Amino acid sequence: MSQPLLSDDDLQRLSEFLYRQTGMLFGPAKRYYIERRVADRMAAAGAGGFGAYFAVLRADAREREALINAFTVNETYFYREEHQLACLSGELLPDLIRGRTPGDKVRIWSAPCSTGEEAYSIAIWLLENWRMVDAYNVEIIGSDIDTRALEDARAGFYGERALSRLPEALKGAYFETAKRHHRWRIIEDLRESVTFTPANLVDAASLAAQGLFDVIFCRNVLIYFDDASRLTAANNLYDRLAAGGYLCLGHTESMNRISERFVTRRFADAIVYQRPEQGP
């Protein structure tokens, strides 16, 4: 039987390090998953053992970034949870623009955005389904802790699987065939309409730089956090919402089990969470 790459103490040290950095829990049950990724990073860093690698990890911000990138999950596709997009154009935005005038800014944030499918889906959906889209200055930001994923999002190349739920007419309108690896590339106008920036949901300082948003999509990431990290992320998201702004979570997630600061709003297409107009 081969010797494990990490001793139990090493595994605990690395798991605690990743938790402090990302809020995500990786324990003994995920030993194989952890060791496979650490082995790749140790080889890339030229470290002969875990002790030497951990010293590099603590001293080198670029290596910390590379390790975090190796542990993030980037499984998504266009028009995922389409019912929330319908709620966005049919309920949330009409409510938010009451009292505003044409030309005012509307800010929408996808965090985490992975490789960009969700942020670009929001842009496409609004162009197709919100008749007021040209009347307001809509700003769409995509953020993720994985800097490699952000590079892919900016490049905008996607395979058939990512586009499998997108209607063919929209595929033809907003994508061009890319010669590279038989993939599709989102058109330049849309690539330029979405901004991608790094952010960490459990790091308030990295989120503060993003400003305030009218709508935040934060879907299918809190399930990887423990209770303490979920509460930290929830408070940070609350602080990034403008008064009256809306938070959309994944369909298996509920803010009611995390924080009492949000008001639960039940619309025809989706349940979302609102920062009250008044209050801290």
VOTIPA-426013 format. One record per residue (C-alpha): x, y, z. Coordinates in steps of 0.25 Angstrom, whole numbers, plus 5000, padded with zeros to 4 digits. Layout:
N
XYZ;...
This chain:
280
500050005000;500650134996;500950245006;499950365006;500550495001;500050565013;500150525027;498850545036;499550665042;499950715028;498450695023;497950775035;498850885033;498550895018;497050885021;497150995031;497951085022;496951065010;495751095020;496351225024;496651265010;495351225004;494251185014;494151045008;494350925016;495250805011;495450695021;495950555022;494750495014;495350575002;496750525004;496950474990;496350604984;497250684992;498550604990;498350594975;498250754974;499450774984;500350674976;500150754963;500450884971;501650824978;502250784965;501950914958;502650984970;503850894970;503650854985;504150724989;503250705001;501950765007;502750845017;503550915007;502350934998;501550995010;502651095013;502551134998;501051145000;501151235012;502151325005;501751334991;500351404988;500451354973;500551204978;499351224988;498551274976;498951154968;498551064979;497251124981;496951124966;497250974967;496150954977;495051034972;493850964965;493451034951;492350944946;491251034940;490551064927;489751174920;488251204925;488451114937;487251134947;486551214936;485351244945;486251344953;486551414940;485051424937;484851474951;485951584949;485351644936;483851624940;483951664955;485251704961;485651814951;484251874949;484251894964;485651944965;485452054954;484252114961;484652254965;485852254955;485952324942;486452274929;487952274928;488152234943;489152124946;488651984949;489751894955;489651744955;490651654961;490951504958;491851454969;492451354968;492351354953;493251234949;493651244934;492551354931;491351274926;490451334937;490851474935;490751464920;489451394922;488851514929;489351604918;488651524907;487451504915;487251654918;487451684903;486451584899;485451604910;485451734917;484951844908;485551954917;486951904915;487352014906;486752124915;487652094927;489152084929;489251934932;490551894938;490851744939;492051704948;492551564949;493451524960;494151394965;495251354974;495851274963;496651364954;496851254944;495351244942;495251394940;496351394929;495451284922;494251374924;494851494918;495351414906;493851364904;494151224898;493051114901;492750974897;491450904893;491150864907;491151004912;490251044901;489350924902;488150994908;488251124900;487251134889;487851114875;487351254871;488151324882;489351234880;489351284866;489151434870;490151444881;491251344877;492251324866;492851194862;494251184867;495351114859;496051074872;495650934877;494250944870;493651034881;492751164881;493251304885;492251404890;492251524881;493151644884;492051744888;491551654899;493051624904;493251774905;491851794912;492251704924;493351734934;494151624941;494851644954;495451554966;494651554979;494651454991;493251444998;493851425012;494851545010;494051675012;495151765007;495151694994;493651714992;493651854997;494451894985;493251854976;492351954981;490851944983;489851864974;488351854971;488351704969;489351594973;489351454968;490151364977;489751224973;490251084977;491451134985;490951145000;490650995000;492150975001;492351065013;492051025028;491151105036;492151215041;492651235026;491251245021;490851355031;492151435028;491851425013;490351465016;490751585024;491751625013;490751605002;489751685010;490751805011;490951794996;489451814993;488851954992;487651975000;486451904994;487351814986;487151664983;488051544985;487751414977;488351284983;488351144977;487051064977;487650974988;488051094997;487251175007;487651305014;486651275024;487551175030;488751265030;488351405033;487151485038;487651615032;486951595019;485451595015;484951475008;484151514995;483351414988;483051444973;482351364962;483651314957;484651304969;484851324983;485951434986;486451514998;486451664999;487151765007;486151855014;485951995009;486252045024;487151985034;488651965036;
